[in-house]
Amino acid sequence: MKKINIDELVRPHILHMKPYSSARLEYEGNDGVFLDANENPYGSVSGGQHNRYPDPLQMQIKEKLAKVEQVREEQIFLGNGSDECIDVLVRAFCEPQKDAILVCPPVFSMYEHVAEAQHIDIVRVLLQPETFQLDMPAIRSKIAQMPNLKIIFICSPNNPTGNLIHADDIEALLQEFSGLVFVDEAYLDFSGQTSWVHRLQEFDNLVVIQTFSKSYGMADARLGILYAQERVVHFMNTIKLPYNVNQYSQELALKALDKISVKDQYVSELTAGRDYLMNELAFIPLVQKVYPSDANYILFRVQDANALYAYLIQHKIIVRNRDSAPLLKGCLRVSVGTEAENQRFISVLKQYSN
């Protein structure tokens, strides 16, 4: 097991902070006369009983997730979307104007956005061209040069390129790096691969993030999941906002976790749609390259991405233009839609190619 002293990584002033405390946390029970939080005792104007503050630690969801992933409840942090999970982790472990994170573009931009907002240095090591795998020699060089490097962010399957990152490279970083290694698995369900959550017991510095937005189809519920060692989660709970996940989202998550078979059906249909799109794209002359995908989207290259993007907009088809991203000149990213949406996209694309 890779042993890391998490207390030496956390920002020093957070080490001795106490989490926000409320009487609701101190009282264990659902029944009682609740006169502690200045709530409206009569109910909600919406007609439902939404007048009480939600569970600040979302323990019912954590109990179910812990059984699904075979981890301890104390190893789970829930956030208002994965964005909040990323934000709280960086705030807990990176000192502004002192510490740094490492990202590997082209990649999900939220890692950089959070760091910029918090005045954290950003080290960028481009993925390898075309394969979009980690440039391990360059990353190792940065690790050796920068003792202030606190977190390495890896997205697997990578957004926007769609490929899984080689497991051997991730494991090497976990073994060699003394900071936190963050693995974003937002799209993992579409890959058929095993989650890194199952290896938490091996690496104290492993942090894994998942979401209810993608395979569960709950993007508007805004609920992200972070798995890490208990001490990491403790510090994140120390600085998070008290009631960061609303009751509506908590209720939806509990229902979703009782219907994992429905989620699995979504995944099956979307992977079939992905196969359809990849096969169709491969035979359209306009398309120069279709990149392999382990996610619910496909990256493809054309001669003029900007012109094609504008054409698709005219036909009310919205894709993501990645032409300006590093290594992605001429590339668009298309999400897998319903069968009808996929067919409509291909039909419009073929008309353009003619």
C-alpha positions as CSV (number, residue, x, y, z in Angstrom):
1,M,0.0,0.0,0.0
2,K,1.3,3.5,-0.9
3,K,1.4,5.4,2.4
4,I,1.0,9.2,2.3
5,N,0.6,11.5,5.3
6,I,-2.5,13.4,4.2
7,D,-2.0,15.8,7.2
8,E,1.2,17.0,5.5
9,L,-0.6,17.7,2.2
10,V,-3.6,19.6,3.5
11,R,-3.3,23.4,3.8
12,P,-1.8,24.1,7.3
13,H,-4.6,26.4,8.6
14,I,-7.3,23.8,7.7
15,L,-5.5,21.1,9.7
16,H,-7.0,22.3,12.9
17,M,-10.2,23.8,11.6
18,K,-13.5,22.4,12.9
19,P,-16.4,21.7,10.5
20,Y,-19.5,23.8,10.6
21,S,-21.7,22.4,13.4
22,S,-25.5,22.4,13.6
23,A,-27.9,21.0,16.2
24,R,-29.3,18.8,13.5
25,L,-25.9,17.0,13.2
26,E,-25.6,16.7,16.9
27,Y,-29.1,15.1,17.3
28,E,-29.4,11.5,16.0
29,G,-32.9,10.9,15.0
30,N,-35.7,11.8,12.6
31,D,-38.4,12.5,15.1
32,G,-38.5,15.4,17.4
33,V,-39.5,19.0,17.9
34,F,-37.1,20.8,15.7
35,L,-36.7,24.4,16.9
36,D,-33.0,24.8,16.1
37,A,-32.7,26.1,12.6
38,N,-35.2,28.9,12.3
39,E,-37.2,27.0,9.7
40,N,-40.9,27.5,8.8
41,P,-42.7,24.8,10.8
42,Y,-45.9,24.9,8.6
43,G,-44.4,23.6,5.4
44,S,-43.6,24.9,2.0
45,V,-45.5,27.2,-0.3
46,S,-44.8,24.7,-3.1
47,G,-47.2,22.3,-1.4
48,G,-44.6,19.8,-0.3
49,Q,-42.8,19.3,3.0
50,H,-39.6,21.0,1.9
51,N,-39.3,23.4,4.8
52,R,-36.6,21.5,6.6
53,Y,-32.9,21.7,5.8
54,P,-31.5,18.6,4.1
55,D,-29.0,16.2,5.7
56,P,-25.7,18.1,5.5
57,L,-23.7,14.8,5.1
58,Q,-26.2,12.9,2.8
59,M,-25.8,9.8,4.9
60,Q,-28.5,7.8,3.3
61,I,-26.9,8.1,-0.1
62,K,-23.5,7.3,1.3
63,E,-24.8,4.2,2.9
64,K,-26.1,2.9,-0.4
65,L,-23.0,4.0,-2.3
66,A,-20.7,2.3,0.2
67,K,-22.5,-1.0,-0.4
68,V,-22.4,-0.6,-4.2
69,E,-18.7,0.2,-4.3
70,Q,-17.6,-1.8,-1.2
71,V,-16.0,1.2,0.6
72,R,-16.7,2.9,3.9
73,E,-19.2,5.8,4.1
74,E,-16.4,8.0,5.5
75,Q,-14.6,7.6,2.2
76,I,-17.3,9.3,0.3
77,F,-17.9,13.1,-0.4
78,L,-21.0,14.3,-2.2
79,G,-21.0,17.7,-3.9
80,N,-23.3,20.0,-5.9
81,G,-22.1,18.4,-9.1
82,S,-18.6,17.1,-9.7
83,D,-17.6,20.8,-10.1
84,E,-18.0,21.3,-6.3
85,C,-16.0,18.2,-5.5
86,I,-13.1,19.5,-7.6
87,D,-13.4,23.0,-6.1
88,V,-13.5,21.8,-2.5
89,L,-10.6,19.4,-3.0
90,V,-8.4,22.2,-4.5
91,R,-9.4,24.6,-1.7
92,A,-8.5,22.0,0.9
93,F,-5.1,21.0,-0.4
94,C,-3.6,23.9,-2.5
95,E,-2.3,27.1,-1.0
96,P,-3.0,30.1,-3.3
97,Q,0.1,31.6,-4.9
98,K,2.2,28.8,-3.6
99,D,1.0,25.3,-4.7
100,A,0.3,24.0,-8.2
101,I,-1.8,21.4,-10.0
102,L,-0.9,19.4,-13.1
103,V,-3.3,18.9,-16.0
104,C,-2.9,17.1,-19.4
105,P,-4.7,19.0,-22.2
106,P,-6.8,18.5,-24.1
107,V,-8.9,17.7,-21.0
108,F,-12.0,18.8,-19.0
109,S,-11.5,22.6,-18.4
110,M,-13.0,22.7,-14.9
111,Y,-9.7,21.6,-13.3
112,E,-8.0,24.7,-14.7
113,H,-11.0,27.0,-14.0
114,V,-11.0,26.1,-10.4
115,A,-7.3,26.6,-10.0
116,E,-7.3,29.9,-11.7
117,A,-10.2,31.1,-9.5
118,Q,-8.2,30.2,-6.4
119,H,-4.9,31.6,-7.7
120,I,-3.2,28.2,-7.9
121,D,-0.4,27.6,-10.4
122,I,-1.3,25.3,-13.4
123,V,1.3,23.1,-15.0
124,R,0.2,21.8,-18.4
125,V,1.7,18.7,-20.0
126,L,0.1,17.9,-23.3
127,L,-1.2,14.4,-24.0
128,Q,0.6,12.5,-26.7
129,P,-0.6,13.5,-30.2
130,E,-3.2,11.2,-31.8
131,T,-3.1,8.5,-29.0
132,F,-4.0,11.0,-26.3
133,Q,-2.1,9.1,-23.7
134,L,-0.1,10.6,-20.9
135,D,3.4,11.9,-21.7
136,M,5.0,10.1,-18.7
137,P,8.6,11.4,-19.2
138,A,7.3,15.0,-19.3
139,I,5.1,14.5,-16.2
140,R,7.9,12.9,-14.3
141,S,10.2,15.8,-15.2
142,K,7.6,18.3,-13.8
143,I,7.2,16.2,-10.6
144,A,11.0,16.3,-10.1
145,Q,11.2,20.1,-10.7
146,M,8.2,21.2,-8.7
147,P,8.0,20.3,-5.0
148,N,4.9,22.5,-4.7
149,L,2.9,20.2,-7.0
150,K,-0.1,19.0,-5.0
151,I,-2.6,17.4,-7.4
152,I,-2.3,15.6,-10.7
153,F,-5.6,15.5,-12.6
154,I,-6.4,12.7,-15.0
155,C,-9.6,12.2,-16.8
156,S,-10.3,8.6,-17.9
157,P,-12.1,8.2,-20.2
158,N,-10.7,11.5,-21.2
159,N,-12.9,14.4,-22.1
160,P,-13.0,15.5,-25.0
161,T,-10.9,12.7,-26.7
162,G,-13.0,9.8,-25.4
163,N,-10.2,7.3,-24.6
164,L,-9.3,5.5,-21.4
165,I,-5.9,6.5,-20.0
166,H,-3.5,3.5,-19.7
167,A,-3.9,2.0,-16.2
168,D,-0.2,1.2,-15.9
169,D,0.6,4.9,-16.3
170,I,-2.0,5.9,-13.6
171,E,-0.6,3.3,-11.3
172,A,3.0,4.5,-11.9
173,L,2.0,8.0,-10.9
174,L,0.2,6.7,-7.8
175,Q,3.4,4.9,-6.8
176,E,5.9,7.7,-7.7
177,F,4.0,10.9,-6.8
178,S,3.8,12.1,-3.2
179,G,0.8,14.3,-3.8
180,L,-2.8,13.5,-4.7
181,V,-3.6,11.7,-8.0
182,F,-7.1,12.6,-9.1
183,V,-8.9,10.2,-11.5
184,D,-12.1,11.6,-13.1
185,E,-14.4,8.7,-14.0
186,A,-17.5,10.6,-15.1
187,Y,-17.8,8.5,-18.2
188,L,-16.4,5.2,-16.9
189,D,-19.7,3.3,-17.1
190,F,-19.6,3.5,-20.9
191,S,-16.1,1.9,-21.1
192,G,-17.0,-1.4,-19.4
193,Q,-13.8,-1.1,-17.2
194,T,-13.4,-1.5,-13.5
195,S,-13.4,1.6,-11.4
196,W,-10.2,2.8,-9.5
197,V,-12.5,3.1,-6.5
198,H,-11.8,-0.6,-5.9
199,R,-8.1,0.2,-5.3
200,L,-8.5,2.9,-2.7
201,Q,-7.1,0.5,-0.1
202,E,-3.8,0.4,-2.0
203,F,-3.1,4.1,-2.4
204,D,-3.5,6.8,0.2
205,N,-3.1,9.4,-2.5
206,L,-5.8,8.2,-4.8
207,V,-8.9,10.4,-5.4
208,V,-11.7,9.2,-7.7
209,I,-14.6,11.2,-8.9
210,Q,-17.9,10.0,-10.4
211,T,-21.2,11.6,-11.2
212,F,-25.0,11.1,-11.4
213,S,-25.0,13.3,-14.5
214,K,-24.0,10.9,-17.3
215,S,-25.0,7.2,-17.1
216,Y,-27.7,7.9,-14.5
217,G,-29.1,10.6,-16.7
218,M,-29.5,13.1,-13.8
219,A,-27.5,16.1,-15.1
220,D,-30.0,18.7,-13.6
221,A,-29.8,17.1,-10.1
222,R,-26.2,18.3,-9.8
223,L,-24.7,15.5,-7.8
224,G,-21.1,14.5,-7.9
225,I,-19.4,11.7,-5.9
226,L,-15.8,11.8,-4.7
227,Y,-14.1,8.7,-3.2
228,A,-10.8,9.0,-1.2
229,Q,-9.1,8.1,2.0
230,E,-11.1,9.1,5.1
231,R,-8.7,11.9,6.1
232,V,-9.1,13.5,2.7
233,V,-12.9,13.4,3.0
234,H,-12.6,14.8,6.5
235,F,-10.8,17.9,5.4
236,M,-13.2,18.4,2.5
237,N,-16.2,18.1,4.9
238,T,-14.5,20.6,7.2
239,I,-14.5,23.4,4.6
240,K,-17.6,22.6,2.5
241,L,-20.8,24.7,2.7
242,P,-23.1,23.1,5.3
243,Y,-26.1,22.1,3.1
244,N,-24.4,21.7,-0.2
245,V,-26.7,19.1,-1.7
246,N,-30.4,19.9,-1.7
247,Q,-33.1,17.6,-0.6
248,Y,-34.6,17.1,-4.1
249,S,-31.2,15.8,-5.4
250,Q,-30.8,13.5,-2.4
251,E,-34.2,12.0,-3.0
252,L,-33.5,11.5,-6.7
253,A,-30.2,9.8,-6.0
254,L,-31.8,7.4,-3.5
255,K,-34.3,6.4,-6.1
256,A,-31.7,6.0,-8.8
257,L,-29.6,3.8,-6.6
258,D,-32.6,1.5,-6.3
259,K,-32.8,1.3,-10.1
260,I,-29.2,0.5,-11.2
261,S,-30.6,-1.9,-13.8
262,V,-32.3,1.1,-15.5
263,K,-29.0,2.9,-15.5
264,D,-27.3,-0.2,-17.0
265,Q,-30.0,-0.2,-19.8
266,Y,-29.2,3.5,-20.6
267,V,-25.6,2.5,-20.9
268,S,-26.3,-0.4,-23.2
269,E,-28.5,1.8,-25.5
270,L,-25.9,4.6,-25.5
271,T,-23.0,2.3,-26.3
272,A,-25.1,0.8,-29.2
273,G,-25.7,4.4,-30.4
274,R,-22.0,5.1,-30.1
275,D,-21.2,2.1,-32.3
276,Y,-23.8,3.3,-34.9
277,L,-22.3,6.8,-35.1
278,M,-18.7,5.5,-35.3
279,N,-19.6,3.2,-38.2
280,E,-21.6,5.8,-40.1
281,L,-18.9,8.5,-39.6
282,A,-16.2,6.2,-40.9
283,F,-17.9,6.2,-44.4
284,I,-18.6,9.9,-44.8
285,P,-15.9,11.4,-47.1
286,L,-16.0,14.7,-45.2
287,V,-14.8,13.0,-42.0
288,Q,-11.0,12.6,-42.0
289,K,-10.7,10.6,-38.8
290,V,-12.9,9.1,-36.1
291,Y,-11.1,8.6,-32.8
292,P,-11.9,5.5,-30.7
293,S,-14.2,6.2,-27.8
294,D,-14.8,4.6,-24.4
295,A,-17.4,7.3,-23.5
296,N,-20.8,8.5,-24.7
297,Y,-19.3,10.9,-27.2
298,I,-17.1,10.7,-30.3
299,L,-14.3,13.0,-31.4
300,F,-13.9,13.3,-35.1
301,R,-11.7,15.5,-37.5
302,V,-12.7,17.3,-40.6
303,Q,-11.0,19.8,-42.9
304,D,-12.9,22.9,-41.6
305,A,-14.5,22.3,-38.2
306,N,-15.7,25.9,-37.9
307,A,-17.6,25.8,-41.2
308,L,-19.2,22.4,-40.3
309,Y,-20.1,23.6,-36.8
310,A,-21.9,26.6,-38.3
311,Y,-23.7,24.4,-40.8
312,L,-24.9,22.1,-38.1
313,I,-26.1,25.0,-36.0
314,Q,-28.2,26.2,-39.0
315,H,-29.8,22.8,-38.9
316,K,-30.4,23.0,-35.2
317,I,-27.9,20.4,-34.3
318,I,-25.6,21.4,-31.5
319,V,-22.2,19.7,-31.1
320,R,-19.0,20.9,-29.4
321,N,-16.4,22.6,-31.5
322,R,-13.0,21.6,-30.2
323,D,-11.0,23.2,-33.1
324,S,-9.2,25.6,-30.8
325,A,-8.1,23.1,-28.1
326,P,-4.5,21.8,-28.1
327,L,-3.9,18.9,-30.5
328,L,-7.5,19.1,-31.8
329,K,-7.3,21.3,-34.9
330,G,-10.3,20.5,-37.1
331,C,-12.1,18.4,-34.4
332,L,-15.7,18.3,-33.3
333,R,-17.2,16.3,-30.5
334,V,-20.6,14.8,-30.8
335,S,-22.6,13.3,-27.9
336,V,-24.5,10.1,-28.4
337,G,-28.2,10.9,-28.6
338,T,-31.4,8.9,-29.0
339,E,-31.7,6.7,-32.1
340,A,-33.7,9.4,-33.9
341,E,-31.2,12.1,-32.9
342,N,-28.3,10.1,-34.1
343,Q,-29.9,9.4,-37.4
344,R,-30.8,13.0,-37.8
345,F,-27.2,14.1,-37.2
346,I,-25.8,11.6,-39.7
347,S,-28.4,12.6,-42.3
348,V,-27.6,16.3,-42.0
349,L,-23.9,15.5,-42.1
350,K,-24.2,13.5,-45.3
351,Q,-26.0,16.3,-46.9
352,Y,-23.1,18.6,-46.1
353,S,-20.6,16.2,-47.6
354,N,-22.5,16.1,-50.8
